[in-house]
Amino acid sequence: MVTVVRRTHGEYQLRIEYLTMQASVPAAVAGAYQRPAASPSSLPLDRILKGDCVAALEQLPAESVDLVFADPPYNLQLTGELHRPDQSRVDGVNDHWDQFADFSAYDAFTRAWLLQCRRVLKPTGALWVIGSYHNIFRVGASLQNLGFWILNDVIWVKSNPMPNFRGMRFTNAHETLIWAAKSADAKKYTFNYDALKTANDGLQMRSDWAFPLCTGAERLKDSKGKKAHPTQKPEGLLHRILLSSSRPGDVVLDPFFGTGTTGAVAKRLGRHFIGVEREQAYIDAANARIEAVTPAQDTALNVTEGKRAQPRVAFGTLVEQGLIAIGTELTDVKGRHRAVVRADGSLDANGRTGSIHKVGAALQGLEACNGWTFWHFEEAGDRKPIDAVRAAFRGRAKTNAA
Ligand SMILES: C[S@@+](CC[C@H](N)C(=O)[O-])C[C@H]1O[C@@H](n2cnc3c(N)ncnc32)[C@H](O)[C@@H]1O
């Protein structure tokens, strides 16, 4: 059993019982899954909850959100001020929300919020967390210990990083994102592979992403013209994250909402958000920002879908529906192999029987064969792949559902 004892700000203590072996952790986490699944209407959709995220998340129903994006405190442990060569002061992150007594306090806090995120995620949900070298390794270890399953780490390469003013280290020009499914056996997480490939001019999207730091008009300013938040993330980064791993209408939770970058992008992309933030000034800035966002038109939210995203259609279904008649003769594209369609959607090629894939493979002496593209039927003197019939069937099903 894992019990989180919350104390004062930044001080968390984990009481972990029966938790000596890592293998027992997911079972312990499963103990937190007792509340019934939520209907979307019981969620505080498109709102910012004020307060500590662990306490706020405890109030949310289990298995109710589709995606978490978390930009937690970095625990930078800055000591003293940092100046540029011209003696101007560097705006570092030295806010009280980023301060923890020591690594173990930070770890306890990390486990506490990750545990709640895991509880509120749907089984198909996933989590993104961003951090720097100061914290991301600790966060990564915690989430693995809690049963999350890392799908990728992604490097956000900053095209305009802050130099290393003292010249004692390399320019710190990236942050790391971890994308994780809820567990090793959670295979049905959302990944809009083809949409990302399309966005990348037809090339598979890689795990190194270049975005500039948030500057210019996008950077929120307070009434004195100073940065409203020290670590406001670029909207482009959130756009890619939400586009890749959520769908229109999904619920995206951000437990460290800051100035609401996640909320602004979620609204634009037709997703719901739930934000949690402790500081009123950031909440005010986030609310004003999100209010000004115009959501994209519904039709513009559809993205390129690959075959994997399409509903499964069995060959037998096409036969049942009369779209391919029993007794139709199928051939390969050159007409060298022949088979006849039987009533149950299997094929008979001179006594060799089985599925479209099995018979196609056997006739060619291969281990495997994609029967959908191998087998053809004749129409108006042309040979057409049976996949064309499946595509038409899917298209009709989609139109009927709309
Ligand atoms: C790294 S910043 C997030 C910035 C945000 N992604 C943005 O683009 O504006 C972390 C935020 O978490 C908030 N925070 C820190 N500890 C918190 C806690 N225990 N509960 C809720 N919010 C917290 C801080 O006030 C800060 O705004």
The ligand as a Tripos MOL2 file, in Angstrom:
@<TRIPOS>MOLECULE
LIG
   27    29     1     0     0
SMALL
NO_CHARGES

@<TRIPOS>ATOM
      1 C1          7.0840   24.7370  -14.7310 C.3       1 LIG1
      2 S1          5.6850   25.6610  -14.3300 S.3       1 LIG1
      3 C2          4.4730   25.2740  -15.5940 C.3       1 LIG1
      4 C3          4.4090   26.3130  -16.6840 C.3       1 LIG1
      5 C4          3.3190   26.0380  -17.7190 C.3       1 LIG1
      6 N1          3.5540   24.8190  -18.4500 N.3       1 LIG1
      7 C5          3.1680   27.1850  -18.7060 C.2       1 LIG1
      8 O1          3.4020   26.9900  -19.9270 O.co2     1 LIG1
      9 O2          2.8510   28.2970  -18.2700 O.co2     1 LIG1
     10 C6          5.0800   24.8180  -12.9290 C.3       1 LIG1
     11 C7          3.8390   25.4420  -12.3260 C.3       1 LIG1
     12 O3          3.3560   24.5710  -11.3150 O.3       1 LIG1
     13 C8          2.8490   25.3210  -10.2390 C.3       1 LIG1
     14 N2          2.9470   24.4360   -9.0650 N.ar      1 LIG1
     15 C9          4.0490   24.0910   -8.3740 C.ar      1 LIG1
     16 N3          3.7580   23.2100   -7.4120 N.ar      1 LIG1
     17 C10         2.4320   22.9680   -7.5080 C.ar      1 LIG1
     18 C11         1.5350   22.1250   -6.8020 C.ar      1 LIG1
     19 N4          1.9330   21.3690   -5.7770 N.pl3     1 LIG1
     20 N5          0.2410   22.1170   -7.1770 N.ar      1 LIG1
     21 C12        -0.1920   22.9120   -8.2250 C.ar      1 LIG1
     22 N6          0.6160   23.7220   -8.9090 N.ar      1 LIG1
     23 C13         1.9250   23.7590   -8.5700 C.ar      1 LIG1
     24 C14         3.7320   26.5620  -10.1720 C.3       1 LIG1
     25 O4          3.0550   27.6240   -9.5670 O.3       1 LIG1
     26 C15         4.0570   26.7900  -11.6490 C.3       1 LIG1
     27 O5          3.1760   27.7180  -12.2120 O.3       1 LIG1
@<TRIPOS>BOND
     1     1     2 1
     2     2     3 1
     3     2    10 1
     4     3     4 1
     5     4     5 1
     6     5     6 1
     7     5     7 1
     8     7     8 2
     9     7     9 1
    10    10    11 1
    11    11    12 1
    12    11    26 1
    13    12    13 1
    14    13    14 1
    15    13    24 1
    16    14    15 ar
    17    14    23 ar
    18    15    16 ar
    19    16    17 ar
    20    17    18 ar
    21    17    23 ar
    22    18    19 1
    23    18    20 ar
    24    20    21 ar
    25    21    22 ar
    26    22    23 ar
    27    24    25 1
    28    24    26 1
    29    26    27 1
@<TRIPOS>SUBSTRUCTURE
     1 LIG1         1 GROUP 0 **** ****
